[in-house]
Amino acid sequence: MSTEVTSAAEAAEMTVEELRAQTRLLARELPGTLRRITLRAGSLSVDVEWEAAPAAPLAAVPAAAAAAAAAQESDPDETPADVVRVTAPLVGTFYQAASPGAEPFVKVGDTVEAGQQLAIIEAMKLLNSITAEVRGVVHAIHAGDGDIVEYAQPLVDIVPAS
């Protein structure tokens, strides 16, 4: 037995029903409480939002590591007016070092040369080098090692050398 769609309205209604069915399946399959659903028939769109799941307890972070992370970003009130902000050229995973456990490319307070590597962003298994645009001193590092960064997200602030 086959069904034929005879009008655009029937096609849209059938699509909406299919979307609803898929959403019901997702609600049963995925953990958490469904918070919001948006369905559209014209140009097909589905927005599904779940309530945030409670975060798993994290292992205690050693005090030295916490202090080092806090030192990576300076007080925004102390940001010089002439700072050059290096931003993410693409979406990906930000790495401060060439490999896990290795020394970071730069730290706050380091002097860098124009073209010097500051970090790596991995996107689709490709490693993209992030370099300094000017010679100067690293004022702040805004992204943490292993963080997912968005396009144009601030990564590193450099105070140009005079």
BADOMAR-181184 format. One record per atom (N, C-alpha, C): x, y, z. Coordinates in steps of 0.02 Angstrom, whole numbers, padded with zeros to 5 digits, always signed. Layout:
// residues N
XYZ
...
***
This chain:
// residues 162
+00042-00058+00000
+00000+00000+00000
+00044+00062+00000
+00032+00108-00045
+00072+00168-00048
+00028+00228-00036
+00058+00280-00008
+00020+00342+00003
+00048+00395-00042
+00004+00433-00071
+00024+00488-00115
+00005+00553-00083
+00050+00601-00087
+00036+00667-00061
+00007+00708-00118
-00052+00738-00106
-00086+00773-00160
-00080+00849-00155
-00058+00875-00098
-00051+00948-00094
+00009+00966-00051
+00031+01028-00058
+00087+01053-00018
+00069+01055+00055
+00006+01071+00071
-00017+01073+00141
-00012+01003+00173
-00033+00952+00135
-00027+00884+00161
+00046+00865+00171
+00089+00886+00124
+00160+00870+00130
+00189+00904+00192
+00171+00967+00204
+00196+01003+00263
+00170+00970+00327
+00106+00952+00328
+00077+00919+00387
+00111+00853+00400
+00124+00815+00348
+00157+00751+00356
+00228+00762+00383
+00261+00812+00360
+00329+00828+00383
+00328+00847+00457
+00280+00888+00477
+00274+00908+00547
+00262+00847+00590
+00219+00802+00568
+00206+00741+00606
+00269+00699+00611
+00306+00694+00557
+00369+00657+00560
+00418+00689+00608
+00423+00756+00607
+00467+00791+00654
+00446+00778+00726
+00381+00780+00739
+00357+00767+00807
+00374+00697+00829
+00367+00650+00784
+00383+00580+00800
+00457+00573+00817
+00499+00605+00777
+00572+00603+00790
+00588+00635+00857
+00555+00690+00873
+00567+00724+00936
+00546+00680+00995
+00489+00646+00988
+00467+00600+01041
+00519+00544+01051
+00546+00518+00996
+00597+00466+01002
+00659+00492+01037
+00680+00553+01019
+00738+00582+01052
+00726+00592+01126
+00667+00614+01144
+00651+00627+01215
+00656+00562+01255
+00638+00506+01224
+00642+00442+01260
+00714+00416+01262
+00752+00428+01209
+00819+00400+01203
+00873+00438+01242
+00866+00504+01245
+00918+00545+01276
+00900+00562+01348
+00951+00567+01391
+00939+00582+01461
+00919+00655+01470
+00886+00670+01525
+00868+00738+01542
+00796+00754+01527
+00775+00812+01550
+00706+00834+01541
+00702+00881+01481
+00656+00868+01436
+00646+00909+01378
+00618+00977+01401
+00650+01032+01380
+00631+01098+01403
+00592+01137+01350
+00613+01133+01287
+00581+01173+01235
+00588+01138+01169
+00535+01143+01128
+00536+01116+01060
+00508+01170+01014
+00541+01180+00957
+00516+01225+00906
+00513+01185+00842
+00455+01182+00811
+00447+01146+00748
+00424+01196+00695
+00450+01192+00635
+00428+01234+00580
+00420+01189+00520
+00368+01199+00481
+00358+01158+00421
+00391+01190+00360
+00385+01257+00353
+00417+01290+00297
+00493+01291+00306
+00529+01265+00259
+00602+01256+00258
+00627+01215+00318
+00586+01172+00344
+00600+01122+00396
+00652+01143+00448
+00630+01154+00508
+00674+01173+00562
+00650+01140+00626
+00695+01114+00665
+00679+01084+00730
+00730+01110+00780
+00707+01142+00833
+00749+01163+00888
+00727+01125+00949
+00772+01088+00979
+00756+01049+01038
+00804+01069+01093
+00778+01085+01152
+00820+01107+01207
+00804+01066+01269
+00856+01037+01299
+00848+01000+01361
+00872+01042+01418
+00845+01029+01477
+00871+01062+01537
+00942+01038+01548
+00983+01080+01576
+01052+01062+01587
+01056+01004+01636
+01094+00954+01617
+01104+00897+01661
+01151+00917+01717
+01143+00890+01777
+01189+00908+01831
+01259+00886+01812
+01306+00930+01825
+01376+00916+01808
+01403+00861+01852
+01444+00818+01822
+01476+00765+01861
+01527+00797+01907
+01535+00772+01968
+01584+00802+02013
+01654+00795+01983
+01691+00850+01987
+01759+00850+01960
+01808+00831+02014
+01863+00802+01993
+01916+00787+02040
+01945+00852+02066
+01969+00852+02126
+01997+00913+02155
+02057+00936+02114
+02058+01001+02100
+02114+01029+02061
+02167+01050+02111
+02229+01030+02100
+02282+01051+02146
+02286+01127+02148
+02304+01154+02206
+02306+01226+02216
+02354+01260+02168
+02410+01228+02153
+02459+01258+02108
+02430+01266+02038
+02393+01216+02015
+02362+01219+01949
+02308+01273+01947
+02270+01280+02000
+02219+01332+02003
+02250+01401+02003
+02305+01409+02040
+02340+01474+02041
+02369+01491+01973
+02396+01441+01938
+02424+01452+01872
+02369+01472+01823
+02311+01440+01828
+02256+01457+01784
+02232+01528+01797
+02229+01548+01860
+02208+01616+01877
+02258+01667+01852
+02321+01650+01850
+02373+01696+01827
+02372+01705+01752
+02339+01660+01716
+02339+01663+01643
+02302+01724+01617
+02254+01750+01655
+02215+01807+01631
+02222+01864+01680
+02244+01922+01656
+02252+01980+01699
+02185+02012+01713
+02185+02059+01760
+02125+02096+01777
+02105+02139+01718
+02042+02134+01694
+02021+02172+01636
+02026+02247+01647
+02022+02271+01710
+02028+02342+01723
+02099+02367+01709
+02148+02322+01708
+02217+02341+01696
+02237+02332+01624
+02191+02319+01578
+02207+02308+01509
+02227+02374+01477
+02288+02378+01449
+02311+02439+01416
+02269+02454+01355
+02265+02518+01338
+02224+02540+01281
+02252+02516+01215
+02318+02506+01210
+02349+02488+01146
+02357+02413+01137
+02322+02373+01176
+02329+02300+01172
+02307+02274+01104
+02344+02225+01078
+02325+02191+01016
+02295+02124+01036
+02233+02114+01016
+02197+02053+01035
+02201+02003+00977
+02228+01943+00991
+02230+01889+00943
+02166+01849+00952
+02128+01840+00899
+02065+01805+00903
+02067+01740+00863
+02021+01696+00878
+02018+01631+00844
+01996+01640+00771
+02035+01614+00724
+02016+01620+00654
+01965+01568+00632
+01950+01520+00676
+01903+01467+00660
+01879+01434+00725
+01828+01393+00719
+01802+01355+00776
+01845+01293+00785
+01863+01277+00846
+01902+01217+00858
+01923+01211+00930
+01971+01166+00943
+01997+01154+01010
+02063+01191+01018
+02068+01232+01070
+02126+01274+01083
+02177+01235+01124
+02239+01235+01102
+02293+01203+01139
+02350+01253+01150
+02374+01257+01212
+02428+01303+01228
+02497+01273+01218
+02501+01207+01206
+02565+01173+01198
+02561+01125+01139
+02620+01104+01116
+02624+01059+01058
+02598+00989+01074
+02603+00969+01137
+02579+00903+01157
+02560+00905+01231
+02519+00857+01253
+02500+00856+01324
+02561+00851+01369
+02564+00892+01420
+02619+00891+01468
+02679+00934+01446
+02679+00957+01384
+02735+00999+01361
+02727+01070+01387
+02781+01107+01386
+02779+01178+01406
+02734+01217+01357
+02695+01264+01381
+02654+01304+01336
+02698+01347+01290
+02670+01364+01232
+02707+01405+01185
+02724+01473+01217
+02676+01503+01252
+02687+01567+01286
+02649+01568+01351
+02673+01611+01397
+02639+01623+01460
+02631+01698+01469
+02587+01719+01514
+02578+01789+01528
+02645+01817+01551
+02664+01873+01522
+02728+01905+01539
+02784+01890+01490
+02775+01840+01447
+02826+01823+01397
+02829+01877+01343
+02890+01889+01317
+02899+01933+01260
+02895+01889+01197
+02855+01912+01148
+02847+01873+01086
+02866+01917+01027
+02886+01884+00974
+02903+01917+00911
+02845+01909+00862
+02839+01954+00815
+02788+01948+00763
+02799+01882+00726
+02747+01844+00717
+02752+01779+00683
+02766+01721+00729
+02780+01734+00793
+02795+01680+00840
+02731+01642+00856
+02736+01576+00862
+02678+01534+00877
+02656+01545+00950
+02591+01557+00958
+02561+01568+01023
+02522+01507+01047
+02491+01472+01000
+02446+01417+01017
+02430+01377+00954
+02388+01327+00964
+02363+01286+00908
+02287+01280+00916
+02252+01283+00860
+02180+01266+00861
+02172+01205+00815
+02144+01152+00845
+02131+01091+00806
+02059+01094+00782
+02051+01086+00716
+01985+01085+00686
+01984+01030+00633
+01939+00983+00641
+01931+00928+00594
+01998+00891+00583
+02032+00877+00637
+02095+00840+00637
+02153+00878+00605
+02143+00942+00591
+02197+00983+00563
+02221+01031+00618
+02286+01039+00624
+02315+01083+00674
+02331+01150+00641
+02302+01204+00667
+02310+01271+00640
+02351+01312+00689
+02407+01338+00667
+02451+01377+00709
+02423+01447+00719
+02422+01471+00781
+02401+01538+00797
+02464+01577+00814
+02477+01631+00777
+02540+01668+00784
+02527+01740+00807
+02580+01770+00835
+02577+01840+00856
+02578+01885+00795
+02539+01936+00797
+02537+01984+00742
+02588+02039+00752
+02608+02051+00814
+02656+02105+00830
+02707+02081+00880
+02762+02119+00887
+02811+02106+00939
+02786+02139+01002
+02788+02104+01058
+02765+02133+01121
+02766+02084+01178
+02729+02101+01230
+02726+02060+01291
+02655+02031+01298
+02650+01966+01313
+02586+01934+01323
+02554+01962+01387
+02496+01993+01379
+02461+02024+01435
+02410+01976+01466
+02375+01937+01424
+02323+01891+01449
+02313+01835+01400
+02295+01777+01426
+02275+01719+01385
+02203+01703+01407
+02157+01711+01360
+02086+01707+01377
+02058+01636+01373
+02087+01592+01334
+02061+01524+01326
+02105+01475+01364
+02074+01425+01393
+02112+01374+01429
+02132+01317+01383
+02182+01281+01402
+02206+01224+01362
+02151+01172+01356
+02134+01154+01294
+02083+01104+01282
+02013+01134+01275
+02006+01200+01282
+01940+01232+01276
+01918+01232+01203
+01853+01227+01192
+01824+01237+01126
+01817+01312+01116
+01843+01339+01062
+01838+01410+01048
+01796+01422+00987
+01764+01479+00986
+01721+01500+00931
+01759+01547+00885
+01734+01556+00825
+01763+01604+00778
+01763+01673+00809
+01819+01709+00804
+01829+01777+00829
+01830+01783+00905
+01833+01727+00940
+01837+01730+01013
+01907+01754+01032
+01913+01799+01082
+01979+01822+01104
+02020+01764+01132
+02083+01760+01111
+02128+01707+01134
+02184+01736+01177
+02221+01783+01148
+02280+01810+01181
+02282+01886+01171
+02300+01923+01225
+02311+01995+01219
+02386+02007+01223
+02410+02049+01177
+02481+02067+01174
+02487+02143+01178
+02530+02167+01223
+02545+02238+01227
+02606+02249+01181
+02597+02288+01128
+02652+02298+01080
+02712+02331+01113
+02771+02310+01091
+02833+02341+01115
+02840+02410+01084
+02866+02458+01122
+02873+02526+01093
+02938+02535+01057
***
